Amino acid sequence: PLYGTTETGGISVATAADGRDVDGRVGPPMRGVEVQVRPCDAALAAGPGVGKLFVRSTSMMAGYLDDQGHLTPVAADGWFGTGDLAQIADGTVHLRGRDSEVINVAGMKVVPCEIEEVIRELSGVREVRVYAQTHHSGSQVVKAAVALDAGTSEDDIYAHCQRQLVYYKRPQLVVRVDALPRTPAGKIDA
């Protein structure tokens, strides 16, 4: 599977033989593609070496045309910000989520994929999606939608997260679903 953007073209081709995501690994940059990870506040919660992913490519588009036909460059400094949180290890890009998905829990940043990985460790979890739920006070809390096998309950999720996660990363709401909605391309659409 190809990882890329409309603005930059292809960035990487997955290295896993079966095409499955392995710890967010998407593979090394393609020929003619440079990648760089820049620090950001949202990435601090995702761990050391994680930041916003920027790309410079020989196939990168020049920009977008506005209503008057003027070109608006996609990257003033030559680097395009993908909106992805990533780290680069051994020359391989590892995606750690989207900057826009970061949950702000009372000023502390939570990256959903970290919680999803912890919940997936639990036997009986088929699918999981973690996202922000806006509390009536206006603050955000962590919410998880999970597809579970018979014999696994929402209480199992809460107990597992209690043991594995710091308090502000634990889901406040766990909703059991039969299956998570998917796009025509098979990506989770939640």
C-alpha positions in Angstrom: 0.0 0.0 0.0 1.1 3.5 -0.9 1.3 6.3 1.7 1.2 9.8 0.2 -0.7 13.0 -0.2 -2.4 14.8 -3.1 0.1 17.6 -2.6 3.3 15.5 -2.5 2.5 12.4 -4.4 3.8 9.1 -3.1 5.8 9.3 0.1 6.4 5.6 1.0 5.4 2.1 0.1 4.5 -0.2 3.0 7.3 -2.7 3.8 5.1 -5.4 5.5 4.7 -8.3 3.1 1.0 -8.6 3.8 0.4 -4.8 3.6 -0.9 -4.7 7.3 0.0 -1.8 9.5 2.8 -2.9 11.9 3.1 -0.3 14.7 2.4 2.5 12.3 5.3 1.6 10.0 4.7 2.7 6.5 8.3 2.1 5.1 11.2 4.2 4.0 10.8 7.3 1.8 10.5 6.7 -1.9 13.3 7.8 -4.3 13.1 11.6 -4.7 11.3 12.1 -1.4 12.8 13.7 1.7 11.0 13.5 5.1 11.6 15.4 8.3 10.0 15.3 11.7 9.6 18.6 13.5 8.7 19.0 17.2 5.3 20.2 18.2 3.2 20.4 21.4 0.7 17.8 20.3 3.5 15.2 19.6 4.9 15.4 23.1 2.2 13.0 24.4 3.1 10.5 21.7 6.6 9.9 22.9 10.2 10.8 22.2 11.2 11.5 18.6 7.5 12.0 17.5 6.6 15.2 15.7 4.8 16.6 12.7 5.8 15.0 9.4 7.0 17.3 6.7 7.8 16.2 3.1 9.8 17.6 0.2 9.4 15.8 -3.1 10.4 16.0 -6.7 6.7 15.3 -7.5 5.3 17.9 -5.1 2.7 20.2 -6.7 3.5 23.9 -6.9 0.3 25.0 -5.1 -3.4 25.7 -5.3 -5.0 28.3 -7.6 -7.3 30.8 -5.7 -10.5 32.3 -7.2 -8.5 35.0 -9.0 -6.1 32.5 -10.6 -3.2 33.3 -8.3 -1.0 30.5 -7.1 -0.9 29.8 -3.4 2.2 27.6 -2.7 1.6 24.4 -0.6 4.9 25.0 1.3 6.6 28.4 1.6 9.9 26.8 2.8 9.8 23.9 0.3 8.5 21.4 2.9 4.8 20.4 3.1 3.3 19.6 6.5 1.2 16.4 6.1 -0.8 16.8 9.3 0.5 13.4 10.4 2.4 12.8 13.6 5.3 10.5 13.0 8.7 9.4 14.0 11.6 8.1 11.8 13.5 5.1 13.0 16.2 3.3 11.0 15.1 5.3 7.9 11.5 4.1 8.2 8.5 6.4 8.7 6.2 5.3 11.6 2.9 7.1 11.7 1.6 7.9 15.2 -1.7 9.6 14.4 -3.0 12.9 13.0 -2.3 16.2 14.6 -6.0 17.1 14.3 -6.9 13.9 16.3 -5.0 14.9 19.4 -7.3 15.0 22.4 -6.8 17.9 24.9 -7.7 16.5 28.3 -7.5 19.5 30.8 -4.4 20.8 28.9 -2.7 17.4 28.6 -2.3 16.0 25.1 -3.5 12.4 24.3 -2.7 10.7 21.0 -5.6 8.3 20.2 -3.4 5.6 18.5 -1.5 5.1 21.8 -4.7 4.2 23.6 -5.9 2.1 20.7 -2.7 0.0 20.9 -3.2 -0.6 24.6 -6.9 -1.6 24.1 -5.9 -3.9 21.2 -3.6 -5.9 23.6 -6.7 -7.1 25.4 -8.0 -10.5 24.2 -11.4 -10.3 22.7 -11.0 -6.8 21.1 -11.6 -7.0 17.3 -11.6 -3.3 16.5 -11.1 -0.1 18.4 -11.3 3.6 17.6 -10.4 6.3 20.2 -11.5 9.9 19.8 -12.5 13.0 21.7 -15.9 13.5 23.2 -16.7 17.1 24.3 -17.9 17.1 27.9 -20.8 19.4 28.9 -18.3 21.6 30.6 -16.6 22.2 27.2 -13.5 20.2 28.0 -12.6 17.0 26.1 -12.6 13.4 27.4 -11.3 10.2 25.9 -13.9 8.0 24.3 -13.5 4.5 22.8 -15.7 2.6 20.4 -14.9 -1.1 20.5 -16.1 -4.2 18.7 -15.7 -7.0 21.2 -16.0 -10.8 21.0 -18.6 -12.5 23.3 -17.2 -12.8 26.8 -15.3 -9.5 26.7 -17.1 -6.5 28.2 -16.7 -2.8 28.5 -15.7 -3.3 32.1 -12.8 -5.4 30.9 -11.6 -2.4 28.8 -11.9 0.0 31.8 -9.9 -2.4 34.0 -7.2 -3.0 31.4 -6.8 0.7 30.8 -6.7 1.3 34.6 -3.7 -1.0 34.8 -1.9 0.2 31.6 -2.5 4.0 31.2 -2.0 7.1 33.2 -5.3 8.5 34.5 -5.8 11.3 31.9 -5.4 8.8 29.0 -8.0 6.3 30.2 -11.3 6.3 28.3 -14.0 7.9 30.2 -16.6 6.4 27.9 -16.5 3.0 26.2 -19.2 2.2 23.7 -19.6 -1.3 22.4 -20.4 -1.6 18.6 -20.8 -4.6 16.3 -18.2 -3.2 13.9 -16.6 0.1 13.2 -17.8 1.9 10.0 -15.3 1.8 7.1 -14.7 3.9 4.0 -14.9 2.2 0.5 -11.1 1.9 0.8 -11.5 -0.1 4.0 -10.2 2.5 6.4 -12.0 3.1 9.7 -14.4 6.0 9.2 -15.2 7.2 12.7 
